[in-house]
Amino acid sequence: MSRTTIDIGIDLGTTNSAIAGPETDKITVVPSVVRLTENGELEIGHEARKVLGTDPKNTASEFKRLMGTTTKITFEASGTTKTPEELSAEVLKALRAVYREETGLEIDRAVITVPALFEIPQNEATERAAALAGIVEAPLLQEPIAAALAYGFG
């Protein structure tokens, strides 16, 4: 079942990312960490964070800081490079999968929060990451505005 409304919120964070929606009373948090093994297998979130200290050449974190730049992250074991948008897309896919497991709903629309200091290149990179993750409609909302709205509705 797919949604036609946008009432899911995603915080694509530098350290952790989160997803929340009306079907569940909890916020699901996934570490913003991606590991690419020599076989090309992806590990995302908690699994990847566990090996961040022991396999730093094949594990990436804090790539959100590089959104909107031409920087590529190299995963030594597989000889693969990924852009910050591609890595962010993997985190978004993981969030979608967790929400689907918890609620049975397929998420293809969500509001995504971005830092207030994100400029056009970073915002466009976030939109590209959302599209790569299968999110077809993803309005961006600056984090301070999202906080003010949440307070007002609460």
DSSP file with accessible surface (Angstrom, degrees, kcal/mol):
  #  RESIDUE AA STRUCTURE BP1 BP2  ACC     N-H-->O    O-->H-N    N-H-->O    O-->H-N    TCO  KAPPA ALPHA  PHI   PSI    X-CA   Y-CA   Z-CA
    1    1 A M              0   0  177      0, 0.0   105,-2.3     0, 0.0     2,-0.3   0.000 360.0 360.0 360.0 133.3    0.0    0.0    0.0
    2    2 A S  B     -a  106   0A  64    103,-0.2     2,-0.2   105,-0.1   105,-0.1  -0.828 360.0-122.5-113.2 149.0    1.4    3.4   -0.9
    3    3 A R        -     0   0   22    103,-1.0   105,-0.1    -2,-0.3     3,-0.0  -0.581  14.4-169.7 -86.8 152.3    0.7    6.8    0.6
    4    4 A T  S    S+     0   0  124     -2,-0.2     2,-0.2   105,-0.0    -1,-0.1   0.435  70.0  69.1-115.7  -4.8   -0.7    9.7   -1.4
    5    5 A T  S    S-     0   0   73    104,-0.1     2,-0.7     2,-0.0   104,-0.1  -0.679  79.1-125.7-108.4 165.6   -0.2   12.3    1.4
    6    6 A I        +     0   0   53     -2,-0.2   104,-0.1     1,-0.1   132,-0.0  -0.827  60.4 125.2-113.1  90.5    3.0   13.7    2.9
    7    7 A D        +     0   0   71     -2,-0.7     2,-0.4   102,-0.3    -1,-0.1   0.107  44.2  99.9-131.4  21.9    2.8   13.1    6.6
    8    8 A I        -     0   0    2    101,-0.2   103,-2.7    13,-0.2     2,-0.4  -0.898  57.6-154.3-105.4 136.2    6.0   11.3    7.1
    9    9 A G  E     -Bc  20 111B  32     11,-2.8    11,-2.2    -2,-0.4     2,-0.4  -0.931   9.2-171.7-114.9 135.9    9.0   13.2    8.5
   10   10 A I  E     -Bc  19 112B   3    101,-2.8   103,-2.7    -2,-0.4     2,-0.7  -0.993  12.2-160.6-125.8 131.1   12.6   12.4    7.9
   11   11 A D  E     -Bc  18 113B  61      7,-2.5     7,-2.1    -2,-0.4     2,-1.2  -0.943   9.8-159.9-105.9 105.3   15.6   14.0    9.5
   12   12 A L        -     0   0    6    101,-0.8     5,-0.2    -2,-0.7     2,-0.1  -0.757  27.7-171.8 -85.3  96.0   18.6   13.1    7.3
   13   13 A G        -     0   0    8     -2,-1.2    51,-0.1     3,-0.2    49,-0.1  -0.465  37.1-126.8 -97.3 165.0   21.3   13.7    9.9
   14   14 A T  S    S+     0   0   46     -2,-0.1    48,-0.9    48,-0.1    50,-0.3   0.917 111.0  14.7 -72.0 -44.3   25.0   13.9   10.0
   15   15 A T  S    S+     0   0   81      1,-0.4    17,-2.3    46,-0.1     2,-0.3   0.852 139.1   9.5 -98.4 -46.7   25.4   11.4   12.8
   16   16 A N  E     - D   0  31B  59     15,-0.3    -1,-0.4    16,-0.1     2,-0.3  -0.963  62.8-152.3-134.0 152.2   22.0    9.8   13.0
   17   17 A S  E     - D   0  30B   1     13,-3.1    13,-3.1    -2,-0.3     2,-0.3  -0.883  14.6-164.7-122.2 156.7   18.9    9.9   10.8
   18   18 A A  E     -BD  11  29B  16     -7,-2.1    -7,-2.5    -2,-0.3     2,-0.4  -0.972  11.2-160.9-143.6 155.3   15.3    9.4   11.9
   19   19 A I  E     +BD  10  28B   1      9,-1.9     9,-2.3    -2,-0.3     2,-0.3  -0.992  14.1 171.7-136.3 141.5   11.8    8.8   10.5
   20   20 A A  E     +B    9   0B  32    -11,-2.2   -11,-2.8    -2,-0.4     7,-0.1  -0.991   2.5 161.7-147.3 150.5    8.4    9.3   12.1
   21   21 A G    >   -     0   0   16      5,-0.4     3,-1.2     3,-0.4   -13,-0.2  -0.960  50.8 -90.9-159.2 175.4    4.8    9.2   10.9
   22   22 A P  T 3  S+     0   0   82      0, 0.0   -14,-0.1     0, 0.0    -1,-0.0   0.668 110.3  68.8 -72.4 -15.8    1.3    8.9   12.2
   23   23 A E  T 3  S+     0   0   86      1,-0.0     2,-0.3     2,-0.0    -3,-0.0   0.607 104.6  39.1 -79.0 -13.1    1.1    5.1   12.1
   24   24 A T    <   -     0   0   33     -3,-1.2    -3,-0.4     2,-0.1    -1,-0.0  -0.985  67.9-142.0-136.8 149.0    3.5    4.6   14.9
   25   25 A D  S    S+     0   0  166     -2,-0.3     2,-0.3    -5,-0.1    -2,-0.0   0.226  79.0  77.4 -95.8  16.6    4.1    6.4   18.2
   26   26 A K  S    S-     0   0  108     -5,-0.1     2,-0.5    -7,-0.0    -5,-0.4  -0.863  73.0-129.6-125.1 160.3    7.9    6.1   18.0
   27   27 A I        -     0   0  116     -2,-0.3     2,-0.5    -7,-0.1    -7,-0.2  -0.929  24.4-143.6-104.1 126.2   10.7    7.7   16.1
   28   28 A T  E     -D   19   0B  15     -9,-2.3    -9,-1.9    -2,-0.5     2,-0.4  -0.808  14.5-160.3 -95.1 127.7   13.0    5.3   14.4
   29   29 A V  E     -D   18   0B  68     -2,-0.5   -11,-0.2   -11,-0.2   -13,-0.0  -0.907  10.4-177.7-112.6 134.2   16.7    6.2   14.4
   30   30 A V  E     -D   17   0B  10    -13,-3.1   -13,-3.1    -2,-0.4    15,-0.1  -0.999  32.7-115.2-127.4 126.0   19.3    4.8   12.1
   31   31 A P  E     -D   16   0B   0      0, 0.0     2,-2.0     0, 0.0    14,-0.4  -0.363  25.6-123.5 -57.8 139.3   23.0    5.8   12.3
   32   32 A S  S    S+     0   0    2    -17,-2.3    30,-0.6    12,-0.1     2,-0.4  -0.478  71.0 122.5 -84.2  66.8   24.1    7.7    9.2
   33   33 A V  E     -F   61   0C   4     -2,-2.0    12,-2.4    28,-0.2     2,-0.4  -0.995  40.4-169.9-134.0 134.9   26.9    5.2    8.5
   34   34 A V  E     -FG  60  44C   0     26,-2.4    26,-3.5    -2,-0.4     2,-0.4  -0.993   1.0-169.7-129.1 134.4   27.5    3.1    5.4
   35   35 A R  E     -FG  59  43C  52      8,-3.0     8,-2.5    -2,-0.4     2,-0.5  -0.966   5.6-161.8-121.2 139.0   29.9    0.3    4.9
   36   36 A L  E     - G   0  42C   7     22,-2.4    42,-0.3    -2,-0.4    41,-0.2  -0.978  15.7-149.2-120.6 116.3   30.8   -1.3    1.5
   37   37 A T    >   -     0   0   18      4,-2.6     3,-2.2    -2,-0.5    38,-0.0  -0.274  32.1-101.0 -79.0 170.8   32.4   -4.8    1.8
   38   38 A E  T 3  S+     0   0  148      1,-0.3    -1,-0.1     2,-0.1    37,-0.0   0.777 125.0  58.1 -64.8 -21.9   34.9   -6.2   -0.7
   39   39 A N  T 3  S-     0   0  120      2,-0.1    -1,-0.3     1,-0.0     3,-0.1   0.466 121.5-109.4 -81.4  -4.4   32.0   -8.2   -2.2
   40   40 A G    <   +     0   0   41     -3,-2.2     2,-0.3     1,-0.3    -2,-0.1   0.566  69.5 148.1  86.0   8.8   30.1   -5.0   -2.8
   41   41 A E        -     0   0  115      1,-0.0    -4,-2.6    -5,-0.0     2,-0.4  -0.600  41.2-134.2 -79.9 139.3   27.6   -5.7   -0.1
   42   42 A L  E     -G   36   0C  63     -2,-0.3     2,-0.4    -6,-0.2    -6,-0.2  -0.757  17.5-171.4 -94.7 137.9   26.1   -2.7    1.7
   43   43 A E  E     -G   35   0C  30     -8,-2.5    -8,-3.0    -2,-0.4     2,-0.4  -0.996  14.2-173.7-122.5 132.0   25.8   -2.4    5.5
   44   44 A I  E >   -G   34   0C  43     -2,-0.4     3,-0.7   -10,-0.2     2,-0.3  -0.968  41.5 -10.9-130.7 143.3   23.8    0.6    6.7
   45   45 A G  T 3> S+     0   0    1    -12,-2.4     4,-2.6    -2,-0.4     5,-0.2  -0.547 122.6   6.5  83.1-133.5   23.1    2.0   10.2
   46   46 A H  H 3> S+     0   0  116     -2,-0.3     4,-1.8     1,-0.2    -1,-0.2   0.876 130.1  53.4 -58.6 -42.7   23.8    0.1   13.4
   47   47 A E  H <> S+     0   0  110     -3,-0.7     4,-0.6     1,-0.2    -1,-0.2   0.915 113.1  43.3 -60.0 -43.9   25.6   -2.8   11.6
   48   48 A A  H >4 S+     0   0    0    -15,-0.3     3,-1.0     1,-0.2     4,-0.4   0.884 109.1  57.2 -70.7 -37.9   28.0   -0.3    9.8
   49   49 A R  H >< S+     0   0  100     -4,-2.6     3,-1.3     1,-0.2     4,-0.5   0.863  96.2  65.4 -63.0 -33.3   28.6    1.8   12.9
   50   50 A K  H 3< S+     0   0  169     -4,-1.8    -1,-0.2     1,-0.3     3,-0.2   0.807 110.6  35.7 -58.0 -31.5   29.8   -1.3   14.8
   51   51 A V  T <X S+     0   0   33     -3,-1.0     4,-2.6    -4,-0.6    -1,-0.3   0.344  85.0 104.6-107.0   7.9   32.8   -1.6   12.5
   52   52 A L  T <4 S+     0   0   50     -3,-1.3     7,-0.2    -4,-0.4    -1,-0.1   0.907  87.4  41.9 -56.0 -41.8   33.5    2.1   11.9
   53   53 A G  T  4 S+     0   0   73     -4,-0.5    -1,-0.2     1,-0.2    -2,-0.1   0.800 121.5  39.8 -77.0 -27.3   36.5    2.1   14.2
   54   54 A T  T  4 S+     0   0  119      1,-0.2    -2,-0.2    -4,-0.2    -1,-0.2   0.629 126.8  30.5 -98.7 -15.8   37.9   -1.2   13.0
   55   55 A D    ><  +     0   0   30     -4,-2.6     3,-1.6     1,-0.1     4,-0.4  -0.358  66.6 150.3-137.4  56.5   37.2   -0.8    9.2
   56   56 A P  G >   +     0   0   83      0, 0.0     3,-0.5     0, 0.0    -1,-0.1   0.745  68.5  63.2 -66.6 -21.2   37.5    2.9    8.5
   57   57 A K  G 3  S+     0   0  124      1,-0.2    19,-2.2    -3,-0.1    20,-0.2   0.603 114.2  33.0 -78.8  -9.7   38.7    2.4    4.9
   58   58 A N  G <  S+     0   0   15     -3,-1.6   -22,-2.4    17,-0.2     2,-0.4   0.239 110.2  73.6-125.6   9.4   35.4    0.7    4.0
   59   59 A T  E <   -F   35   0C  11     -3,-0.5     2,-0.4    -4,-0.4   -24,-0.3  -0.990  60.4-163.0-130.5 133.5   33.0    2.6    6.2
   60   60 A A  E     +F   34   0C   9    -26,-3.5   -26,-2.4    -2,-0.4     2,-0.3  -0.934  14.3 162.6-121.2 140.1   31.8    6.2    5.8
   61   61 A S  E     +F   33   0C  42     -2,-0.4   -28,-0.2   -28,-0.2   -46,-0.1  -0.913  60.2  33.0-142.3 168.1   30.1    8.5    8.2
   62   62 A E    >   +     0   0   87    -48,-0.9     3,-0.9   -30,-0.6     4,-0.2   0.732  68.8 137.8  56.1  26.5   29.5   12.3    8.4
   63   63 A F  G >   +     0   0    7    -31,-0.3     3,-1.8     1,-0.2     4,-0.2   0.687  53.0  79.9 -74.9 -14.5   29.2   12.4    4.6
   64   64 A K  G >  S+     0   0   13      1,-0.3     3,-1.8   -50,-0.3    -1,-0.2   0.852  82.2  65.2 -60.8 -31.2   26.3   14.8    4.9
   65   65 A R  G <  S+     0   0  156     -3,-0.9    -1,-0.3     1,-0.3    -2,-0.2   0.739 101.0  51.6 -60.5 -22.2   28.8   17.5    5.5
   66   66 A L  G X  S+     0   0   42     -3,-1.8     3,-1.8    -4,-0.2     5,-0.3   0.382  77.9 131.5 -98.4   2.8   30.0   16.9    1.9
   67   67 A M  T <  S+     0   0    1     -3,-1.8    55,-0.1     1,-0.3     3,-0.1  -0.276  72.4  23.4 -57.5 138.3   26.5   17.2    0.3
   68   68 A G  T 3  S+     0   0   26      1,-0.3    -1,-0.3    53,-0.2     2,-0.2   0.529 103.8 103.6  83.5   5.2   26.6   19.5   -2.7
   69   69 A T  S <  S-     0   0   59     -3,-1.8    -1,-0.3     2,-0.1    -3,-0.1  -0.640  80.0-118.4-110.0 174.4   30.3   19.1   -3.3
   70   70 A T        +     0   0  139     -2,-0.2    -3,-0.1    -3,-0.1    -4,-0.0   0.345  69.3 131.1 -92.5   6.8   32.2   17.0   -5.9
   71   71 A T        -     0   0   60     -5,-0.3     2,-0.4     1,-0.0    -2,-0.1  -0.313  41.6-158.8 -63.0 139.1   33.9   15.0   -3.2
   72   72 A K        -     0   0  122     11,-0.2     2,-0.5    12,-0.1    11,-0.2  -0.949  10.0-138.1-118.9 143.7   33.8   11.2   -3.7
   73   73 A I  E     -H   82   0D  32      9,-3.3     9,-2.4    -2,-0.4     2,-0.4  -0.884  17.9-145.9-103.2 127.4   34.2    8.7   -0.9
   74   74 A T  E     -H   81   0D  90     -2,-0.5     2,-0.7     7,-0.2     7,-0.2  -0.791   6.6-156.1 -97.7 135.4   36.4    5.7   -1.7
   75   75 A F  E  >> -H   80   0D   1      5,-3.3     4,-1.4    -2,-0.4     5,-1.3  -0.932  13.0-159.6-108.7 104.0   35.7    2.2   -0.2
   76   76 A E  T  45S+     0   0  121    -19,-2.2     3,-0.2    -2,-0.7    -1,-0.2   0.862  80.6  54.3 -57.8 -47.1   39.1    0.6   -0.5
   77   77 A A  T  45S+     0   0   45      1,-0.2    -1,-0.2   -41,-0.2   -40,-0.1   0.883 120.3  31.6 -60.8 -39.0   38.2   -3.1   -0.3
   78   78 A S  T  45S-     0   0   32     -3,-0.4    -1,-0.2   -42,-0.3    -2,-0.2   0.572 100.9-129.4 -94.8  -9.8   35.8   -3.0   -3.2
   79   79 A G  T  <5 +     0   0   63     -4,-1.4     2,-0.3     1,-0.2    -3,-0.2   0.761  62.4 139.0  66.8  25.6   37.6   -0.2   -5.1
   80   80 A T  E   < -H   75   0D  47     -5,-1.3    -5,-3.3   -44,-0.1     2,-0.4  -0.755  41.1-154.7-105.0 147.2   34.3    1.6   -5.4
   81   81 A T  E     -H   74   0D  66     -2,-0.3     2,-0.3    -7,-0.2    -7,-0.2  -0.932  11.1-172.8-118.2 148.0   33.6    5.4   -5.0
   82   82 A K  E     -H   73   0D  47     -9,-2.4    -9,-3.3    -2,-0.4    -2,-0.0  -0.975  20.3-125.3-135.8 149.3   30.3    6.9   -3.9
   83   83 A T     >  -     0   0   27     -2,-0.3     4,-2.2   -11,-0.2     5,-0.2  -0.521  31.7-110.0 -86.1 161.1   29.1   10.4   -3.8
   84   84 A P  H  > S+     0   0    0      0, 0.0     4,-2.7     0, 0.0     5,-0.2   0.880 121.3  55.2 -58.1 -34.4   27.6   11.9   -0.6
   85   85 A E  H  > S+     0   0   20      2,-0.2     4,-2.4     1,-0.2     5,-0.1   0.900 106.6  49.7 -64.8 -41.4   24.2   11.9   -2.3
   86   86 A E  H  > S+     0   0   72      2,-0.2     4,-1.6     1,-0.2    -1,-0.2   0.909 113.2  46.2 -64.3 -40.4   24.5    8.1   -3.1
   87   87 A L  H  X S+     0   0    1     -4,-2.2     4,-1.7     2,-0.2    -2,-0.2   0.916 112.2  50.4 -68.9 -39.9   25.4    7.4    0.6
   88   88 A S  H  X S+     0   0    1     -4,-2.7     4,-2.6     1,-0.2    -2,-0.2   0.886 106.5  56.5 -64.0 -36.7   22.6    9.6    1.9
   89   89 A A  H  X S+     0   0    2     -4,-2.4     4,-2.7     1,-0.2    -1,-0.2   0.889 104.0  53.2 -61.2 -38.4   20.3    7.7   -0.5
   90   90 A E  H  X S+     0   0   29     -4,-1.6     4,-2.0     2,-0.2    -1,-0.2   0.900 108.9  48.7 -65.4 -38.2   21.3    4.4    1.1
   91   91 A V  H  X S+     0   0    0     -4,-1.7     4,-2.4     2,-0.2    -2,-0.2   0.932 111.5  49.9 -66.3 -42.3   20.5    5.8    4.6
   92   92 A L  H  X S+     0   0    0     -4,-2.6     4,-2.5     1,-0.2    -2,-0.2   0.907 109.2  51.9 -62.7 -40.1   17.1    7.0    3.3
   93   93 A K  H  X S+     0   0   82     -4,-2.7     4,-2.4     1,-0.2    -1,-0.2   0.903 108.7  51.2 -61.5 -41.0   16.4    3.6    1.8
   94   94 A A  H  X S+     0   0   21     -4,-2.0     4,-2.4     2,-0.2    -2,-0.2   0.913 109.7  49.6 -63.9 -40.9   17.2    2.0    5.2
   95   95 A L  H  X S+     0   0    0     -4,-2.4     4,-2.4     1,-0.2    -2,-0.2   0.927 110.9  49.7 -63.1 -43.7   14.8    4.4    6.9
   96   96 A R  H  X S+     0   0   31     -4,-2.5     4,-2.5     1,-0.2    -2,-0.2   0.913 110.8  50.6 -60.2 -42.7   12.0    3.6    4.4
   97   97 A A  H  X S+     0   0   23     -4,-2.4     4,-2.5     2,-0.2    -2,-0.2   0.914 110.1  48.7 -64.3 -42.5   12.7   -0.2    4.9
   98   98 A V  H  X S+     0   0   34     -4,-2.4     4,-2.3     2,-0.2    -1,-0.2   0.930 112.3  48.4 -64.4 -42.8   12.4    0.1    8.7
   99   99 A Y  H  X S+     0   0    0     -4,-2.4     4,-2.4     1,-0.2     6,-0.5   0.914 110.9  51.3 -64.3 -40.4    9.2    2.1    8.4
  100  100 A R  H  X S+     0   0   95     -4,-2.5     4,-2.8     1,-0.2    -1,-0.2   0.921 110.6  49.0 -61.4 -43.0    7.8   -0.4    6.0
  101  101 A E  H  < S+     0   0  155     -4,-2.5    -1,-0.2     1,-0.2    -2,-0.2   0.889 115.5  44.2 -63.2 -39.0    8.6   -3.3    8.4
  102  102 A E  H  < S+     0   0   67     -4,-2.3    -2,-0.2    -5,-0.2    -1,-0.2   0.819 132.6  15.8 -75.9 -33.3    7.0   -1.4   11.3
  103  103 A T  H  < S-     0   0   38     -4,-2.4    -3,-0.2     2,-0.2    -2,-0.2   0.575  90.1-122.8-119.4 -17.1    3.8   -0.3    9.6
  104  104 A G  S  < S+     0   0   53     -4,-2.8     2,-0.4    -5,-0.4    -4,-0.2   0.526  72.0 125.6  80.8   5.2    3.4   -2.3    6.4
  105  105 A L        -     0   0   19     -6,-0.5     2,-0.5    -5,-0.1    -1,-0.3  -0.807  59.0-135.1-103.6 139.6    3.3    0.9    4.4
  106  106 A E  B     -a    2   0A  60   -105,-2.3  -103,-1.0    -2,-0.4     2,-0.6  -0.798  21.1-149.4 -89.6 125.1    5.6    1.8    1.5
  107  107 A I        +     0   0    0     -2,-0.5     3,-0.1   -11,-0.2    -7,-0.1  -0.858  37.1 148.6-100.9 118.7    6.9    5.4    1.8
  108  108 A D        +     0   0   30     -2,-0.6    28,-1.7     1,-0.2    29,-1.4   0.283  67.0  53.7-127.0   8.2    7.5    7.3   -1.4
  109  109 A R  B     +i  137   0E  56     26,-0.2     2,-0.3    27,-0.2  -102,-0.3  -0.993  62.9 147.0-140.3 135.0    6.7   10.8   -0.1
  110  110 A A        -     0   0    0     27,-1.9     2,-0.4    -2,-0.3  -101,-0.2  -0.973  46.1-114.9-163.6 148.5    8.2   12.5    3.0
  111  111 A V  E     -c    9   0B  40   -103,-2.7  -101,-2.8    -2,-0.3     2,-0.5  -0.748  34.8-157.7 -81.6 132.3    9.2   15.9    4.3
  112  112 A I  E     -ce  10 140B   0     27,-2.3    29,-2.2    -2,-0.4     2,-0.3  -0.965   6.7-139.1-117.1 127.5   13.0   15.9    4.8
  113  113 A T  E     -ce  11 141B  21   -103,-2.7  -101,-0.8    -2,-0.5    29,-0.2  -0.622  20.2-173.8 -86.1 144.6   14.6   18.4    7.2
  114  114 A V  E     - e   0 142B   4     27,-1.9    29,-2.7    -2,-0.3  -101,-0.1  -0.942  34.4 -88.4-131.0 154.2   17.8   20.1    6.3
  115  115 A P    >   -     0   0   29      0, 0.0     3,-1.7     0, 0.0    27,-0.0  -0.275  35.1-119.7 -60.6 149.7   20.1   22.4    8.3
  116  116 A A  T 3  S+     0   0   45      1,-0.3    26,-0.1    26,-0.1    -2,-0.0   0.811 112.9  56.2 -60.2 -28.9   19.2   26.1    8.2
  117  117 A L  T 3  S+     0   0  157      2,-0.0    -1,-0.3     0, 0.0     2,-0.2   0.465  76.6 118.9 -86.9  -1.6   22.7   26.8    6.8
  118  118 A F    <   -     0   0   28     -3,-1.7     2,-0.1     4,-0.1    -4,-0.1  -0.473  50.2-158.8 -62.7 133.2   22.2   24.5    3.8
  119  119 A E     >  -     0   0  137     -2,-0.2     4,-2.6     1,-0.0     3,-0.4  -0.416  38.7 -74.9-103.4-174.8   22.4   26.5    0.6
  120  120 A I  H  > S+     0   0  115      1,-0.2     4,-3.0     2,-0.2     5,-0.3   0.885 128.3  51.4 -53.3 -47.3   21.1   25.6   -2.9
  121  121 A P  H  > S+     0   0   59      0, 0.0     4,-2.1     0, 0.0    -1,-0.2   0.922 113.5  44.9 -60.3 -40.2   23.9   23.0   -3.7
  122  122 A Q  H  > S+     0   0   50     -3,-0.4     4,-2.1     2,-0.2    -2,-0.2   0.905 114.2  49.1 -69.0 -40.5   23.3   21.1   -0.5
  123  123 A N  H  X S+     0   0   39     -4,-2.6     4,-2.3     2,-0.2    -1,-0.2   0.923 111.7  48.8 -64.6 -43.1   19.5   21.3   -0.8
  124  124 A E  H  X S+     0   0   94     -4,-3.0     4,-2.3    -5,-0.3    -2,-0.2   0.891 110.0  52.1 -64.3 -37.1   19.7   20.1   -4.4
  125  125 A A  H  X S+     0   0    0     -4,-2.1     4,-2.4    -5,-0.3    -1,-0.2   0.897 108.5  51.1 -64.8 -38.7   22.0   17.2   -3.4
  126  126 A T  H  X S+     0   0    3     -4,-2.1     4,-2.4     2,-0.2    -2,-0.2   0.915 109.2  50.6 -64.5 -40.8   19.4   16.2   -0.7
  127  127 A E  H  X S+     0   0  100     -4,-2.3     4,-2.3     1,-0.2    -2,-0.2   0.906 110.2  49.9 -64.0 -39.3   16.7   16.2   -3.3
  128  128 A R  H  X S+     0   0  111     -4,-2.3     4,-2.7     2,-0.2    -2,-0.2   0.911 109.3  51.7 -64.7 -41.6   18.9   14.0   -5.5
  129  129 A A  H  X S+     0   0    0     -4,-2.4     4,-1.6     2,-0.2    -2,-0.2   0.924 109.1  50.5 -61.0 -42.7   19.5   11.6   -2.6
  130  130 A A  H  <>S+     0   0    1     -4,-2.4     5,-2.7     1,-0.2     4,-0.3   0.933 110.7  48.7 -61.3 -44.6   15.7   11.4   -2.0
  131  131 A A  H ><5S+     0   0   68     -4,-2.3     3,-1.6     1,-0.2    -2,-0.2   0.922 109.5  51.9 -62.7 -42.8   15.1   10.6   -5.6
  132  132 A L  H 3<5S+     0   0   97     -4,-2.7    -1,-0.2     1,-0.3    -2,-0.2   0.820 108.0  53.8 -61.7 -29.3   17.8    7.9   -5.6
  133  133 A A  T 3<5S-     0   0    3     -4,-1.6    -1,-0.3    -3,-0.2    -2,-0.2   0.443 124.2-103.5 -85.3  -2.0   16.1    6.4   -2.6
  134  134 A G  T < 5S+     0   0   30     -3,-1.6     2,-0.9    -4,-0.3    -3,-0.2   0.631  75.6 139.3  89.7  14.1   12.8    6.2   -4.3
  135  135 A I      < -     0   0    4     -5,-2.7    -1,-0.3    -6,-0.2   -26,-0.2  -0.829  29.0-175.1 -93.2 106.9   11.2    9.2   -2.6
  136  136 A V  S    S+     0   0  104    -28,-1.7     2,-0.4    -2,-0.9   -27,-0.2   0.725  72.1  33.8 -80.8 -23.2    9.3   10.8   -5.5
  137  137 A E  B     +i  109   0E  94    -29,-1.4   -27,-1.9    -3,-0.1    -1,-0.2  -0.967  65.9 159.5-135.2 118.5    8.1   13.8   -3.6
  138  138 A A        -     0   0   19     -2,-0.4   -27,-0.2   -29,-0.2    -8,-0.1  -0.626  18.0-166.2-143.1  78.5   10.3   15.3   -0.9
  139  139 A P        -     0   0   59      0, 0.0   -27,-2.3     0, 0.0     2,-0.4  -0.435  22.6-132.8 -61.8 140.5    9.7   18.9    0.2
  140  140 A L  E     -e  112   0B  42    -29,-0.2     2,-0.4    -2,-0.1   -27,-0.2  -0.793  21.6-171.3 -98.2 141.4   12.7   20.2    2.2
  141  141 A L  E     -e  113   0B  48    -29,-2.2   -27,-1.9    -2,-0.4     2,-0.1  -0.998  26.9-117.1-134.0 128.1   12.1   22.0    5.5
  142  142 A Q  E  >  -e  114   0B  77     -2,-0.4     4,-2.5   -29,-0.2     3,-0.5  -0.390  28.5-120.2 -64.7 141.5   14.8   23.8    7.4
  143  143 A E  H  > S+     0   0   67    -29,-2.7     4,-2.6     1,-0.2     5,-0.2   0.866 110.0  51.7 -55.0 -43.3   15.3   22.3   10.9
  144  144 A P  H  > S+     0   0   73      0, 0.0     4,-2.2     0, 0.0    -1,-0.2   0.902 111.6  48.3 -63.9 -34.3   14.4   25.4   12.9
  145  145 A I  H  > S+     0   0   78     -3,-0.5     4,-2.7     2,-0.2     5,-0.2   0.924 110.4  51.3 -69.2 -41.7   11.2   25.8   11.0
  146  146 A A  H  X S+     0   0   22     -4,-2.5     4,-2.6     1,-0.2     5,-0.2   0.914 110.0  50.1 -60.6 -40.3   10.3   22.2   11.5
  147  147 A A  H  X S+     0   0   61     -4,-2.6     4,-2.4     1,-0.2    -1,-0.2   0.926 110.8  48.6 -64.3 -43.5   10.9   22.6   15.3
  148  148 A A  H  X S+     0   0   66     -4,-2.2     4,-2.5     1,-0.2    -2,-0.2   0.914 112.8  48.0 -63.5 -43.0    8.7   25.7   15.4
  149  149 A L  H  X S+     0   0   80     -4,-2.7     4,-2.4     2,-0.2     5,-0.2   0.916 111.2  50.4 -62.8 -45.0    5.9   23.9   13.5
  150  150 A A  H  X S+     0   0   64     -4,-2.6     4,-1.6    -5,-0.2    -2,-0.2   0.920 111.5  48.3 -61.3 -41.2    6.2   20.9   15.7
  151  151 A Y  H  < S+     0   0  201     -4,-2.4    -2,-0.2     1,-0.2    -1,-0.2   0.935 111.3  50.6 -64.5 -42.9    5.9   23.0   18.8
  152  152 A G  H  < S+     0   0   63     -4,-2.5    -2,-0.2     1,-0.2    -1,-0.2   0.869 114.3  43.2 -64.1 -36.4    2.9   24.9   17.4
  153  153 A F  H  <        0   0  178     -4,-2.4    -1,-0.2     1,-0.2    -2,-0.2   0.717 360.0 360.0 -80.6 -22.1    1.1   21.6   16.6
  154  154 A G     <        0   0  101     -4,-1.6    -2,-0.2    -5,-0.2    -1,-0.2   0.750 360.0 360.0 -79.3 360.0    2.0   20.0   19.9
